[in-house]
């Protein structure tokens, strides 16, 4: 076998290895927008962008359900169910405590009643007023969705390119070199 063919095999394998890792990098960040073919959107989007959109949808749903106030004082049924389930868990937990069970009944009943009343008022105040006021005061909704915006995704992509491209190229070149050596050994054997 000619010596230049061996060098070509090494170079092709190194380029192949680099290409695979760079391709993985591109899969995570590109394309940013859905591609269109004949006016129809193709379901091809970068993995990070795809999951960013899913996570943003989940966060928006949970935020609107459990934190945001409904306009005009309308009752949020899901939030009330959430408060009720937490209240029931606290009530069950206090009833299961050994210390409470060992108390005489004339102390146990008022204690359980006190815990129930305090936990009920505390949970209602916390989830109906305190957390929504805090979220409005610090504009948490805007900050969450600003974090998931395209501007910040570009920032993440730029940092990933800066810090990950060189190691990925080196790893790809190493794997390519390994495959080149394997190819060379197979060519010598056969």
Buried (B, 14 or more C-beta within 10 A) or exposed (E): EEEEEBEEBBEBBBEBBBEBBBEEBEEBBBEEEEEEEEEEEEEEBBEBBBEBEEEBEEBBEEBBBBBBBEEEEEEBEEBEEBBEEBBEEBBEEBEEEEEBEEBEEEEBEEEBEEBBEEBBEEBBEEBBEEBBEEBEEEEBBEEBEEEBEEEEBEEEBEEBEEEBEEEBBEBBBEBBBEBBEEBBEEEEEE
